[in-house]
Amino acid sequence: MEQKQLTHFTFYDLYWDLIRQSDDGTAGRLIQNICKYMFTDEPITEPQDDKENYFWSNIVDVLYEDKQCELSGRIPKTLNRKMRHFTFLDTYYKAIKLMTETECGQYVKAICDYMFDGTERKLKPPVDAYFELAKRKLFLARTRKKVGAIGGKTNKHTPSVTLEKIKADFRLSGDIFNRDEYLKGIDLAHVYAYFKANPPQEGRNMYRAFEDYKRANNVQ
């Protein structure tokens, strides 16, 4: 039986702490190995020196625990409580495979700056183009995280997002039939945040707008 392959994994600030201490080439090799470990069954590239070996020894246990959780469909709740994190998609790895080690280091540092520190660094071609392609998905992930944090803190005092609110605020038309079945697994607060960042065309059919959301966020 073919082993399941991940399409994403949880990227922790522990990795960022080590990447930010590294020059671009070292950071590039580190993110290449992290991605290879999480997304493939291939052996990682041997660390080039004692420092790289030390860095790897400090994260491999976290990578292993996260990968086992992800493969079994579980959320790594214990790790998530301990460290800041975001979802690292396989599409970022596809970009990494097109770059040199130094460019990979610049790319992952830009991603981490954006997700952990809310800043953007100046990049040169081709890294700037790859980062711009990644930034849309990163922005959505950051928006969902903010919505979740706000909801967790103020849920008792903030009106919940409803279909009616979404329809009215974004001036959509039509309706969604068989709502209970169709909306299974969909968080309306996330939908609202997505539409805020990517406003649907005024008057668009509500069902079509939701289908756009589901495609963009890989919701089945």
MDTraj code that builds the backbone (N, CA, C; nanometers):
import mdtraj as md
import numpy as np

residues = "MET GLU GLN LYS GLN LEU THR HIS PHE THR PHE TYR ASP LEU TYR TRP ASP LEU ILE ARG GLN SER ASP ASP GLY THR ALA GLY ARG LEU ILE GLN ASN ILE CYS LYS TYR MET PHE THR ASP GLU PRO ILE THR GLU PRO GLN ASP ASP LYS GLU ASN TYR PHE TRP SER ASN ILE VAL ASP VAL LEU TYR GLU ASP LYS GLN CYS GLU LEU SER GLY ARG ILE PRO LYS THR LEU ASN ARG LYS MET ARG HIS PHE THR PHE LEU ASP THR TYR TYR LYS ALA ILE LYS LEU MET THR GLU THR GLU CYS GLY GLN TYR VAL LYS ALA ILE CYS ASP TYR MET PHE ASP GLY THR GLU ARG LYS LEU LYS PRO PRO VAL ASP ALA TYR PHE GLU LEU ALA LYS ARG LYS LEU PHE LEU ALA ARG THR ARG LYS LYS VAL GLY ALA ILE GLY GLY LYS THR ASN LYS HIS THR PRO SER VAL THR LEU GLU LYS ILE LYS ALA ASP PHE ARG LEU SER GLY ASP ILE PHE ASN ARG ASP GLU TYR LEU LYS GLY ILE ASP LEU ALA HIS VAL TYR ALA TYR PHE LYS ALA ASN PRO PRO GLN GLU GLY ARG ASN MET TYR ARG ALA PHE GLU ASP TYR LYS ARG ALA ASN ASN VAL GLN".split()
xyz = np.array([
    [0.0850, -0.1209, 0.0000],
    [0.0000, 0.0000, 0.0000],
    [0.0882, 0.1253, 0.0000],
    [0.0540, 0.2184, -0.0868],
    [0.1325, 0.3414, -0.0951],
    [0.1117, 0.4260, 0.0301],
    [0.2216, 0.4756, 0.0850],
    [0.2129, 0.5556, 0.2068],
    [0.1545, 0.6934, 0.1763],
    [0.0681, 0.7385, 0.2662],
    [0.0074, 0.8697, 0.2511],
    [0.1145, 0.9785, 0.2534],
    [0.1002, 1.0770, 0.1657],
    [0.1925, 1.1901, 0.1623],
    [0.1204, 1.3148, 0.2098],
    [0.1871, 1.3949, 0.2884],
    [0.1272, 1.5166, 0.3411],
    [0.1187, 1.6249, 0.2334],
    [0.0191, 1.7099, 0.2460],
    [0.0074, 1.8276, 0.1594],
    [0.0378, 1.9549, 0.2381],
    [0.0571, 1.9407, 0.3688],
    [0.0921, 2.0540, 0.4543],
    [0.1455, 2.0010, 0.5861],
    [0.2121, 2.0870, 0.6606],
    [0.2516, 2.0525, 0.7966],
    [0.2548, 2.1807, 0.8792],
    [0.2700, 2.1662, 1.0091],
    [0.2696, 2.2816, 1.0977],
    [0.4125, 2.3320, 1.1156],
    [0.4335, 2.4574, 1.0826],
    [0.5669, 2.5186, 1.0912],
    [0.5732, 2.5984, 1.2215],
    [0.6672, 2.5613, 1.3102],
    [0.6749, 2.6222, 1.4440],
    [0.7836, 2.7295, 1.4514],
    [0.7642, 2.8206, 1.5465],
    [0.8635, 2.9275, 1.5619],
    [0.9980, 2.8748, 1.6107],
    [1.0017, 2.7513, 1.6593],
    [1.1299, 2.6880, 1.6912],
    [1.2178, 2.6828, 1.5663],
    [1.1589, 2.6467, 1.4528],
    [1.2351, 2.6402, 1.3279],
    [1.2820, 2.7800, 1.2878],
    [1.1944, 2.8783, 1.3071],
    [1.2270, 3.0167, 1.2729],
    [1.3418, 3.0682, 1.3589],
    [1.3447, 3.0307, 1.4865],
    [1.4537, 3.0738, 1.5737],
    [1.5891, 3.0291, 1.5197],
    [1.5947, 2.9091, 1.4627],
    [1.7203, 2.8579, 1.4083],
    [1.7486, 2.9159, 1.2695],
    [1.6452, 2.9313, 1.1887],
    [1.6634, 2.9854, 1.0545],
    [1.7127, 3.1291, 1.0589],
    [1.6603, 3.2083, 1.1519],
    [1.7000, 3.3499, 1.1575],
    [1.8456, 3.3646, 1.2030],
    [1.8993, 3.2630, 1.2705],
    [2.0389, 3.2673, 1.3141],
    [2.1357, 3.2235, 1.2045],
    [2.0816, 3.1756, 1.0931],
    [2.1633, 3.1157, 0.9880],
    [2.1826, 3.2104, 0.8707],
    [2.2948, 3.1958, 0.8019],
    [2.3098, 3.2678, 0.6763],
    [2.2137, 3.2070, 0.5753],
    [2.1950, 3.2735, 0.4626],
    [2.0924, 3.2304, 0.3680],
    [2.1143, 3.0885, 0.3172],
    [2.2396, 3.0523, 0.2901],
    [2.2676, 2.9182, 0.2399],
    [2.2335, 2.8109, 0.3415],
    [2.2728, 2.8323, 0.4671],
    [2.2419, 2.7364, 0.5738],
    [2.0921, 2.7279, 0.5954],
    [2.0251, 2.8447, 0.5957],
    [1.8793, 2.8469, 0.6113],
    [1.8119, 2.7720, 0.4970],
    [1.8673, 2.7865, 0.3762],
    [1.8124, 2.7158, 0.2612],
    [1.8230, 2.5655, 0.2752],
    [1.9385, 2.5167, 0.3208],
    [1.9553, 2.3729, 0.3388],
    [1.8620, 2.3219, 0.4491],
    [1.8428, 2.4029, 0.5525],
    [1.7569, 2.3614, 0.6631],
    [1.6119, 2.3480, 0.6181],
    [1.5607, 2.4468, 0.5436],
    [1.4212, 2.4376, 0.4995],
    [1.4046, 2.3277, 0.3947],
    [1.5073, 2.3049, 0.3132],
    [1.5004, 2.1941, 0.2180],
    [1.4872, 2.0608, 0.2914],
    [1.5646, 2.0441, 0.3977],
    [1.5585, 1.9197, 0.4729],
    [1.4286, 1.9055, 0.5505],
    [1.3795, 2.0162, 0.6052],
    [1.2511, 2.0111, 0.6759],
    [1.1408, 1.9664, 0.5801],
    [1.1373, 2.0264, 0.4628],
    [1.0345, 1.9921, 0.3644],
    [1.0504, 1.8488, 0.3146],
    [1.1745, 1.8090, 0.2894],
    [1.1983, 1.6730, 0.2416],
    [1.1522, 1.5718, 0.3465],
    [1.1812, 1.6009, 0.4737],
    [1.1419, 1.5116, 0.5829],
    [0.9899, 1.5017, 0.5936],
    [0.9206, 1.6154, 0.5822],
    [0.7760, 1.6179, 0.6043],
    [0.6955, 1.5746, 0.4817],
    [0.7421, 1.6077, 0.3616],
    [0.6621, 1.5830, 0.2426],
    [0.7010, 1.4571, 0.1656],
    [0.8175, 1.3994, 0.1933],
    [0.8638, 1.2837, 0.1156],
    [0.9152, 1.1752, 0.2089],
    [0.9530, 1.0644, 0.1482],
    [1.0181, 0.9559, 0.2223],
    [1.1673, 0.9513, 0.1911],
    [1.2164, 1.0547, 0.1260],
    [1.3573, 1.0580, 0.0879],
    [1.4457, 1.0901, 0.2083],
    [1.5673, 1.0380, 0.2102],
    [1.6588, 1.0742, 0.3194],
    [1.6994, 1.2205, 0.3083],
    [1.7194, 1.2847, 0.4202],
    [1.7602, 1.4250, 0.4181],
    [1.9067, 1.4362, 0.3763],
    [1.9442, 1.5539, 0.3314],
    [2.0841, 1.5809, 0.2982],
    [2.1641, 1.5938, 0.4270],
    [2.2806, 1.5330, 0.4312],
    [2.3629, 1.5378, 0.5518],
    [2.4024, 1.6813, 0.5861],
    [2.3891, 1.7221, 0.7120],
    [2.4331, 1.8562, 0.7531],
    [2.5798, 1.8780, 0.7177],
    [2.6140, 2.0005, 0.6785],
    [2.7493, 2.0272, 0.6296],
    [2.8517, 2.0501, 0.7403],
    [2.8062, 2.0873, 0.8595],
    [2.9015, 2.1106, 0.9675],
    [2.8342, 2.0857, 1.1017],
    [2.9103, 2.1038, 1.2105],
    [2.8586, 2.0748, 1.3440],
    [2.7394, 2.1630, 1.3811],
    [2.7414, 2.2884, 1.3358],
    [2.6306, 2.3791, 1.3679],
    [2.5013, 2.3316, 1.3028],
    [2.5089, 2.2967, 1.1736],
    [2.3897, 2.2473, 1.1049],
    [2.3406, 2.1179, 1.1681],
    [2.4325, 2.0322, 1.2068],
    [2.3960, 1.9064, 1.2715],
    [2.3282, 1.9328, 1.4062],
    [2.3790, 2.0314, 1.4800],
    [2.3210, 2.0686, 1.6087],
    [2.1794, 2.1240, 1.5902],
    [2.1624, 2.2119, 1.4931],
    [2.0303, 2.2673, 1.4660],
    [1.9312, 2.1557, 1.4337],
    [1.9723, 2.0636, 1.3460],
    [1.8820, 1.9551, 1.3070],
    [1.8442, 1.8684, 1.4266],
    [1.9404, 1.8417, 1.5127],
    [1.9120, 1.7570, 1.6299],
    [1.8112, 1.8212, 1.7239],
    [1.7960, 1.9538, 1.7156],
    [1.7036, 2.0245, 1.8030],
    [1.5606, 2.0291, 1.7492],
    [1.5421, 1.9915, 1.6229],
    [1.4064, 1.9983, 1.5671],
    [1.3528, 1.8643, 1.5190],
    [1.4380, 1.7649, 1.5016],
    [1.3921, 1.6403, 1.4397],
    [1.2856, 1.5702, 1.5233],
    [1.2909, 1.5812, 1.6560],
    [1.1883, 1.5170, 1.7380],
    [1.0529, 1.5862, 1.7216],
    [1.0557, 1.7196, 1.7060],
    [0.9314, 1.7945, 1.6835],
    [0.8745, 1.7606, 1.5458],
    [0.9616, 1.7538, 1.4461],
    [0.9180, 1.7164, 1.3122],
    [0.8536, 1.5779, 1.3125],
    [0.9155, 1.4853, 1.3833],
    [0.8629, 1.3487, 1.3884],
    [0.7243, 1.3464, 1.4528],
    [0.7099, 1.4151, 1.5665],
    [0.5813, 1.4154, 1.6363],
    [0.4726, 1.4790, 1.5504],
    [0.5061, 1.5904, 1.4865],
    [0.4091, 1.6589, 1.4012],
    [0.3700, 1.5703, 1.2834],
    [0.4690, 1.5064, 1.2204],
    [0.4392, 1.4243, 1.1028],
    [0.3476, 1.3077, 1.1377],
    [0.3711, 1.2443, 1.2519],
    [0.2851, 1.1333, 1.2921],
    [0.1421, 1.1804, 1.3148],
    [0.1275, 1.2970, 1.3751],
    [-0.0067, 1.3535, 1.3962],
    [-0.0740, 1.3823, 1.2625],
    [-0.0012, 1.4494, 1.1738],
    [-0.0592, 1.4887, 1.0459],
    [-0.0982, 1.3660, 0.9629],
    [-0.0139, 1.2632, 0.9627],
    [-0.0428, 1.1430, 0.8849],
    [-0.1651, 1.0692, 0.9358],
    [-0.1898, 1.0784, 1.0659],
    [-0.3052, 1.0092, 1.1243],
    [-0.4296, 1.0971, 1.1273],
    [-0.4178, 1.2192, 1.0736],
    [-0.5327, 1.3081, 1.0693],
    [-0.5608, 1.3811, 1.1986],
    [-0.4670, 1.3763, 1.2926],
    [-0.4861, 1.4455, 1.4211],
    [-0.4198, 1.5822, 1.4186],
    [-0.4665, 1.6712, 1.5035],
    [-0.4058, 1.8026, 1.5203],
    [-0.3008, 1.7937, 1.6308],
    [-0.1784, 1.8420, 1.6079],
    [-0.0739, 1.8357, 1.7117],
    [-0.0996, 1.9386, 1.8217],
    [-0.2025, 1.9153, 1.9025],
    [-0.2484, 2.0152, 1.9988],
    [-0.1418, 2.0507, 2.1017],
    [-0.0690, 1.9509, 2.1510],
    [0.0327, 1.9776, 2.2534],
    [0.1404, 2.0711, 2.1995],
    [0.1902, 2.0420, 2.0801],
    [0.2909, 2.1281, 2.0186],
    [0.2330, 2.2662, 1.9898],
    [0.1095, 2.2699, 1.9434],
    [0.0484, 2.3979, 1.9080],
    [0.0311, 2.4893, 2.0286],
    [0.0078, 2.4291, 2.1454],
    [-0.0058, 2.5100, 2.2671],
    [0.1285, 2.5675, 2.3108],
    [0.2352, 2.4978, 2.2800],
    [0.3674, 2.5384, 2.3275],
    [0.4321, 2.6444, 2.2398],
    [0.4004, 2.6448, 2.1103],
    [0.4745, 2.7293, 2.0162],
    [0.3818, 2.7991, 1.9176],
    [0.4227, 2.9185, 1.8766],
    [0.3516, 2.9848, 1.7674],
    [0.3748, 2.9046, 1.6400],
    [0.2794, 2.9132, 1.5491],
    [0.2898, 2.8268, 1.4319],
    [0.2006, 2.8775, 1.3190],
    [0.2241, 2.8247, 1.1991],
    [0.1355, 2.8445, 1.0855],
    [0.1449, 2.7211, 0.9977],
    [0.0535, 2.7106, 0.9016],
    [0.0504, 2.5937, 0.8134],
    [0.1408, 2.6159, 0.6930],
    [0.2341, 2.5249, 0.6729],
    [0.3295, 2.5316, 0.5618],
    [0.2790, 2.4363, 0.4535],
    [0.2463, 2.4891, 0.3361],
    [0.1853, 2.4113, 0.2291],
    [0.2888, 2.3503, 0.1348],
    [0.2495, 2.2401, 0.0701],
    [0.3422, 2.1753, -0.0227],
    [0.3728, 2.2628, -0.1440],
    [0.2851, 2.3606, -0.1735],
    [0.3140, 2.4502, -0.2855],
    [0.4370, 2.5371, -0.2571],
    [0.4632, 2.5664, -0.1285],
    [0.5846, 2.6406, -0.0944],
    [0.7079, 2.5535, -0.1209],
    [0.6948, 2.4234, -0.0955],
    [0.8055, 2.3316, -0.1214],
    [0.8314, 2.3209, -0.2721],
    [0.7244, 2.3246, -0.3526],
    [0.7427, 2.3197, -0.4972],
    [0.8245, 2.4392, -0.5448],
    [0.8011, 2.5552, -0.4828],
    [0.8814, 2.6733, -0.5166],
    [1.0256, 2.6549, -0.4703],
    [1.0432, 2.6007, -0.3509],
    [1.1769, 2.5792, -0.2950],
    [1.2617, 2.4908, -0.3870],
    [1.1985, 2.3920, -0.4473],
    [1.2727, 2.3009, -0.5350],
    [1.3207, 2.3684, -0.6634],
    [1.2701, 2.4882, -0.6918],
    [1.3103, 2.5611, -0.8116],
    [1.4221, 2.6623, -0.7853],
    [1.4637, 2.6712, -0.6568],
    [1.5604, 2.7750, -0.6196],
    [1.6925, 2.7165, -0.5704],
    [1.7939, 2.8011, -0.5696],
    [1.9223, 2.7626, -0.5109],
    [1.9092, 2.7618, -0.3588],
    [2.0089, 2.7089, -0.2900],
    [2.0061, 2.7063, -0.1438],
    [1.9959, 2.8476, -0.0863],
    [2.0730, 2.9397, -0.1404],
    [2.0703, 3.0770, -0.0912],
    [1.9331, 3.1406, -0.1133],
    [1.8767, 3.1182, -0.2315],
    [1.7429, 3.1717, -0.2598],
    [1.6376, 3.1088, -0.1691],
    [1.6519, 2.9801, -0.1417],
    [1.5588, 2.9129, -0.0497],
    [1.5640, 2.9765, 0.0891],
    [1.6850, 3.0095, 0.1336],
    [1.7005, 3.0736, 0.2638],
    [1.6312, 3.2088, 0.2677],
    [1.6473, 3.2867, 0.1606],
    [1.5809, 3.4174, 0.1533],
    [1.4292, 3.4011, 0.1497],
    [1.3830, 3.3007, 0.0796],
    [1.2389, 3.2739, 0.0646],
    [1.1756, 3.2371, 0.1986],
    [1.2372, 3.1430, 0.2706],
    [1.1768, 3.1009, 0.3978],
    [1.1868, 3.2105, 0.5026],
    [1.2922, 3.2910, 0.4978],
    [1.3018, 3.4032, 0.5916],
    [1.1923, 3.5058, 0.5642],
    [1.1616, 3.5276, 0.4368],
    [1.0534, 3.6202, 0.4021],
    [0.9189, 3.5668, 0.4510],
    [0.8969, 3.4373, 0.4355],
    [0.7718, 3.3766, 0.4828],
    [0.7595, 3.3898, 0.6340],
    [0.8673, 3.3617, 0.7052],
    [0.8643, 3.3673, 0.8520],
    [0.8492, 3.5114, 0.9019],
    [0.9176, 3.6052, 0.8368],
    [0.8999, 3.7468, 0.8712],
    [0.7522, 3.7847, 0.8611],
    [0.6911, 3.7431, 0.7513],
    [0.5529, 3.7796, 0.7231],
    [0.4565, 3.7163, 0.8239],
    [0.4785, 3.5883, 0.8552],
    [0.3829, 3.5169, 0.9399],
    [0.4058, 3.5389, 1.0891],
    [0.5312, 3.5475, 1.1320],
    [0.5582, 3.5598, 1.2752],
    [0.5748, 3.7048, 1.3214],
    [0.6266, 3.7893, 1.2337],
    [0.6564, 3.9266, 1.2738],
    [0.5715, 4.0315, 1.2031],
    [0.4958, 3.9906, 1.1014],
    [0.4107, 4.0840, 1.0300],
    [0.4865, 4.1852, 0.9466],
    [0.6059, 4.1503, 0.9032],
    [0.6875, 4.2415, 0.8242],
    [0.7210, 4.1784, 0.6892],
    [0.7590, 4.2626, 0.5951],
    [0.8007, 4.2150, 0.4633],
    [0.9393, 4.2676, 0.4322],
    [1.0224, 4.1808, 0.3795],
    [1.1582, 4.2211, 0.3437],
    [1.1706, 4.2380, 0.1928],
    [1.2655, 4.3197, 0.1503],
    [1.2891, 4.3398, 0.0082],
    [1.3587, 4.2169, -0.0480],
    [1.3086, 4.1695, -0.1597],
    [1.3631, 4.0500, -0.2220],
    [1.3988, 4.0784, -0.3669],
    [1.4932, 4.0020, -0.4177],
    [1.5350, 4.0158, -0.5570],
    [1.4815, 3.8969, -0.6368],
    [1.4743, 3.9110, -0.7698],
    [1.4316, 3.7993, -0.8542],
    [1.5271, 3.6813, -0.8386],
    [1.4772, 3.5576, -0.8450],
    [1.3375, 3.5195, -0.8659],
    [1.2585, 3.5055, -0.7351],
    [1.3263, 3.5276, -0.6213],
    [1.2627, 3.5020, -0.4909],
    [1.1404, 3.5902, -0.4711],
    [1.1483, 3.7152, -0.5171],
    [1.0357, 3.8064, -0.4977],
    [0.9087, 3.7540, -0.5641],
    [0.9228, 3.6953, -0.6838],
    [0.8064, 3.6441, -0.7566],
    [0.7467, 3.5225, -0.6856],
    [0.8334, 3.4331, -0.6379],
    [0.7840, 3.3153, -0.5662],
    [0.7140, 3.3563, -0.4365],
    [0.7688, 3.4551, -0.3685],
    [0.7068, 3.4998, -0.2437],
    [0.5721, 3.5658, -0.2701],
    [0.5620, 3.6441, -0.3750],
    [0.4351, 3.7094, -0.4070],
    [0.3268, 3.6058, -0.4336],
    [0.3624, 3.4954, -0.4990],
    [0.2654, 3.3893, -0.5232],
    [0.2224, 3.3231, -0.3923],
    [0.3170, 3.3101, -0.2997],
    [0.2853, 3.2462, -0.1706],
    [0.2062, 3.3388, -0.0797],
    [0.2233, 3.4691, -0.0983],
    [0.1702, 3.5653, -0.0010],
    [0.0182, 3.5634, 0.0080],
    [-0.0501, 3.5340, -0.1012],
    [-0.1964, 3.5307, -0.0964],
    [-0.2451, 3.4243, 0.0010],
    [-0.1877, 3.3056, -0.0080],
    [-0.2266, 3.1989, 0.0840],
    [-0.1808, 3.2304, 0.2263],
    [-0.0640, 3.2900, 0.2397],
    [-0.0146, 3.3279, 0.3714],
    [-0.1055, 3.4336, 0.4341],
    [-0.1521, 3.5276, 0.3529],
    [-0.2416, 3.6318, 0.4031],
    [-0.3708, 3.5707, 0.4549],
    [-0.4259, 3.4750, 0.3810],
    [-0.5493, 3.4100, 0.4245],
    [-0.5281, 3.3349, 0.5551],
    [-0.4138, 3.2661, 0.5671],
    [-0.3844, 3.1937, 0.6902],
    [-0.3720, 3.2889, 0.8078],
    [-0.3085, 3.4028, 0.7834],
    [-0.2915, 3.5019, 0.8904],
    [-0.4255, 3.5633, 0.9289],
    [-0.5123, 3.5864, 0.8290],
    [-0.6449, 3.6417, 0.8553],
    [-0.7291, 3.5445, 0.9374],
    [-0.7255, 3.4156, 0.8992],
    [-0.8026, 3.3152, 0.9734],
    [-0.7556, 3.3069, 1.1176],
    [-0.6239, 3.3171, 1.1360],
    [-0.5687, 3.3094, 1.2716],
    [-0.6174, 3.4259, 1.3560],
    [-0.6216, 3.5470, 1.2967],
    [-0.6695, 3.6640, 1.3699],
    [-0.8162, 3.6494, 1.4041],
    [-0.8956, 3.5999, 1.3086],
    [-1.0384, 3.5804, 1.3330],
    [-1.0600, 3.4791, 1.4446],
    [-0.9805, 3.3707, 1.4423],
    [-0.9924, 3.2697, 1.5468],
    [-0.9565, 3.3240, 1.6831],
    [-0.8507, 3.4049, 1.6895],
    [-0.8084, 3.4617, 1.8173],
    [-0.9132, 3.5571, 1.8717],
    [-0.9700, 3.6397, 1.7833],
    [-1.0733, 3.7335, 1.8269],
    [-1.1965, 3.6578, 1.8729],
    [-1.2338, 3.5552, 1.7959],
    [-1.3517, 3.4772, 1.8338],
    [-1.3343, 3.4080, 1.9658],
    [-1.2125, 3.3569, 1.9924],
    [-1.1883, 3.2870, 2.1176],
    [-1.1958, 3.3779, 2.2372],
    [-1.1581, 3.5047, 2.2196],
    [-1.1555, 3.5966, 2.3329],
    [-1.2889, 3.6656, 2.3563],
    [-1.3653, 3.6857, 2.2497],
    [-1.4844, 3.7691, 2.2646],
    [-1.6127, 3.6999, 2.2195],
    [-1.6105, 3.5698, 2.2136],
    [-1.7231, 3.4957, 2.1602],
    [-1.8547, 3.5271, 2.2320],
    [-1.8503, 3.5524, 2.3624],
    [-1.9718, 3.5751, 2.4387],
    [-2.0338, 3.7109, 2.4093],
    [-1.9559, 3.8018, 2.3541],
    [-2.0039, 3.9376, 2.3355],
    [-2.0178, 3.9765, 2.1886],
    [-1.9683, 3.8906, 2.0967],
    [-1.9698, 3.9240, 1.9552],
    [-2.0750, 3.8408, 1.8829],
    [-2.1645, 3.9043, 1.8081],
    [-2.2651, 3.8288, 1.7343],
    [-2.1975, 3.7317, 1.6380],
    [-2.2522, 3.6122, 1.6268],
    [-2.1932, 3.5144, 1.5366],
    [-2.2212, 3.5528, 1.3926],
    [-2.1331, 3.5077, 1.3038],
    [-2.1518, 3.5333, 1.1611],
    [-2.2565, 3.4361, 1.1088],
    [-2.3549, 3.4867, 1.0402],
    [-2.4614, 3.4042, 0.9835],
    [-2.4601, 3.4157, 0.8317],
    [-2.5316, 3.3246, 0.7661],
    [-2.5454, 3.3347, 0.6211],
    [-2.6125, 3.4660, 0.5815],
    [-2.7098, 3.5050, 0.6609],
    [-2.7815, 3.6289, 0.6311],
    [-2.6878, 3.7500, 0.6375],
    [-2.5972, 3.7492, 0.7375],
    [-2.5017, 3.8597, 0.7498],
    [-2.4068, 3.8613, 0.6300],
    [-2.3568, 3.7445, 0.5922],
    [-2.2671, 3.7356, 0.4769],
    [-2.3380, 3.7846, 0.3513],
    [-2.4628, 3.7394, 0.3327],
    [-2.5383, 3.7784, 0.2139],
    [-2.5594, 3.9295, 0.2089],
    [-2.5950, 3.9867, 0.3245],
    [-2.6227, 4.1303, 0.3295],
    [-2.4958, 4.2132, 0.3142],
    [-2.3908, 4.1774, 0.3892],
    [-2.2692, 4.2585, 0.3896],
    [-2.1972, 4.2576, 0.2555],
    [-2.2043, 4.1443, 0.1847],
    [-2.1329, 4.1352, 0.0571],
    [-2.2269, 4.1432, -0.0632],
    [-2.3550, 4.1733, -0.0343],
    [-2.4551, 4.1979, -0.1386],
    [-2.4608, 4.0827, -0.2383],
    [-2.4746, 3.9615, -0.1834],
    [-2.4864, 3.8427, -0.2668],
    [-2.6326, 3.8168, -0.2993],
    [-2.6558, 3.7326, -0.3964],
    [-2.7918, 3.6990, -0.4362],
    [-2.8173, 3.5505, -0.4117],
    [-2.9435, 3.5112, -0.4263],
    [-2.9765, 3.3703, -0.4147],
    [-2.9659, 3.3176, -0.2731],
    [-2.9551, 3.1863, -0.2620],
    [-2.9514, 3.1219, -0.1314],
    [-2.8767, 2.9901, -0.1433],
    [-2.8482, 2.9296, -0.0282],
    [-2.7871, 2.7971, -0.0241],
    [-2.8919, 2.7004, 0.0287],
    [-2.9280, 2.6034, -0.0525],
    [-3.0279, 2.5058, -0.0128],
    [-2.9609, 2.3884, 0.0583],
    [-3.0386, 2.3157, 0.1370],
    [-2.9852, 2.2048, 0.2159],
    [-2.8660, 2.2536, 0.2983],
    [-2.8865, 2.3644, 0.3706],
    [-2.7775, 2.4344, 0.4398],
    [-2.6994, 2.3438, 0.5350],
    [-2.7715, 2.2670, 0.6180],
    [-2.7039, 2.1863, 0.7205],
    [-2.6016, 2.0924, 0.6599],
    [-2.6371, 2.0306, 0.5474],
    [-2.5453, 1.9376, 0.4824],
    [-2.4319, 2.0121, 0.4128],
    [-2.4655, 2.1184, 0.3394],
    [-2.3657, 2.1905, 0.2610],
    [-2.2616, 2.2579, 0.3497],
    [-2.3029, 2.3064, 0.4661],
    [-2.2133, 2.3851, 0.5509],
    [-2.1321, 2.3015, 0.6490],
    [-2.1440, 2.1692, 0.6420],
    [-2.0647, 2.0840, 0.7306],
    [-1.9165, 2.1114, 0.7100],
    [-1.8448, 2.1380, 0.8190],
    [-1.7011, 2.1623, 0.8114],
    [-1.6633, 2.3024, 0.7690],
    [-1.7613, 2.3898, 0.7477],
    [-1.7335, 2.5280, 0.7064],
    [-1.7565, 2.6220, 0.8241],
    [-1.6556, 2.7011, 0.8565],
    [-1.6662, 2.8026, 0.9608],
    [-1.7049, 2.9342, 0.8926],
    [-1.8255, 2.9831, 0.9234],
    [-1.8731, 3.1045, 0.8564],
    [-1.7851, 3.2257, 0.8873],
    [-1.7211, 3.2272, 1.0044],
    [-1.6292, 3.3369, 1.0367],
    [-1.5102, 3.3367, 0.9415],
    [-1.4632, 3.2171, 0.9047],
    [-1.3535, 3.2078, 0.8092],
    [-1.3989, 3.2530, 0.6703],
    [-1.5223, 3.2139, 0.6340],
    [-1.5765, 3.2567, 0.5055],
    [-1.5847, 3.4091, 0.5004],
    [-1.6326, 3.4687, 0.6088],
    [-1.6463, 3.6135, 0.6152],
    [-1.5094, 3.6810, 0.5993],
    [-1.4088, 3.6274, 0.6695],
    [-1.2731, 3.6835, 0.6607],
    [-1.2179, 3.6697, 0.5194],
    [-1.2467, 3.5573, 0.4552],
    [-1.1990, 3.5362, 0.3178],
    [-1.2643, 3.6368, 0.2231],
    [-1.3953, 3.6565, 0.2379],
    [-1.4650, 3.7516, 0.1512],
    [-1.4199, 3.8960, 0.1776],
    [-1.3816, 3.9253, 0.3013],
    [-1.3290, 4.0585, 0.3318],
    [-1.1986, 4.0817, 0.2551],
    [-1.1154, 3.9771, 0.2495],
    [-0.9873, 3.9881, 0.1794],
    [-1.0033, 3.9744, 0.0287],
    [-1.1057, 3.9004, -0.0139],
    [-1.1280, 3.8743, -0.1565],
    [-1.2760, 3.8968, -0.1873],
    [-1.3196, 4.0216, -0.1930],
    [-1.4625, 4.0511, -0.2072],
    [-1.5222, 3.9874, -0.3330],
    [-1.6314, 3.9117, -0.3175],
    [-1.6991, 3.8576, -0.4358],
    [-1.7683, 3.9697, -0.5126],
    [-1.7916, 3.9463, -0.6382],
    [-1.8590, 4.0462, -0.7208],
    [-1.9990, 4.0721, -0.6667],
    [-2.0364, 4.1981, -0.6579],
    [-2.1682, 4.2348, -0.6062],
    [-2.2767, 4.1659, -0.6900],
    [-2.3704, 4.1039, -0.6190],
    [-2.4791, 4.0350, -0.6873],
    [-2.4482, 3.8904, -0.7214],
    [-2.3257, 3.8440, -0.6895],
    [-2.2897, 3.7055, -0.7212],
    [-2.3780, 3.6104, -0.6421],
    [-2.4138, 3.5011, -0.7043],
    [-2.4940, 3.3992, -0.6377],
    [-2.4196, 3.3461, -0.5153],
    [-2.4900, 3.3352, -0.4038],
    [-2.4255, 3.2947, -0.2790],
    [-2.3600, 3.1572, -0.2906],
    [-2.4285, 3.0632, -0.3546],
    [-2.3722, 2.9289, -0.3707],
    [-2.2405, 2.9346, -0.4492],
    [-2.2377, 3.0143, -0.5571],
    [-2.1161, 3.0260, -0.6370],
    [-2.0035, 3.0907, -0.5567],
    [-2.0374, 3.1903, -0.4757],
    [-1.9365, 3.2563, -0.3927],
    [-1.8768, 3.1587, -0.2926],
    [-1.9614, 3.0739, -0.2337],
    [-1.9124, 2.9745, -0.1386],
    [-1.8266, 2.8698, -0.2080],
    [-1.8620, 2.8343, -0.3305],
    [-1.7798, 2.7403, -0.4055],
    [-1.6412, 2.7990, -0.4325],
    [-1.6359, 2.9303, -0.4601],
    [-1.5060, 2.9970, -0.4774],
    [-1.4237, 2.9849, -0.3499],
    [-1.4877, 3.0079, -0.2355],
    [-1.4192, 2.9967, -0.1064],
    [-1.3666, 2.8552, -0.0851],
    [-1.4488, 2.7554, -0.1140],
    [-1.4095, 2.6165, -0.0893],
    [-1.2912, 2.5760, -0.1773],
    [-1.2920, 2.6206, -0.3035],
    [-1.1797, 2.5881, -0.3923],
    [-1.0505, 2.6541, -0.3452],
    [-1.0609, 2.7791, -0.3036],
    [-0.9412, 2.8530, -0.2607],
    [-0.8825, 2.7974, -0.1328],
    [-0.9651, 2.7350, -0.0493],
    [-0.9188, 2.6875, 0.0811],
    [-0.9170, 2.5368, 0.0934],
    [-0.9304, 2.4686, -0.0215],
    [-0.9244, 2.3219, -0.0251],
    [-1.0249, 2.2572, 0.0695],
    [-1.1458, 2.3133, 0.0746],
    [-1.2525, 2.2562, 0.1571],
    [-1.3313, 2.1590, 0.0710],
    [-1.3464, 2.0382, 0.1189],
    [-1.4178, 1.9346, 0.0419],
    [-1.5680, 1.9463, 0.0614],
])
top = md.Topology()
chain = top.add_chain()
for i, resn in enumerate(residues, 1):
    res = top.add_residue(resn, chain, resSeq=i)
    for name in ("N", "CA", "C"):
        top.add_atom(name, md.element.get_by_symbol(name[0]), res)
traj = md.Trajectory(xyz[None], top)
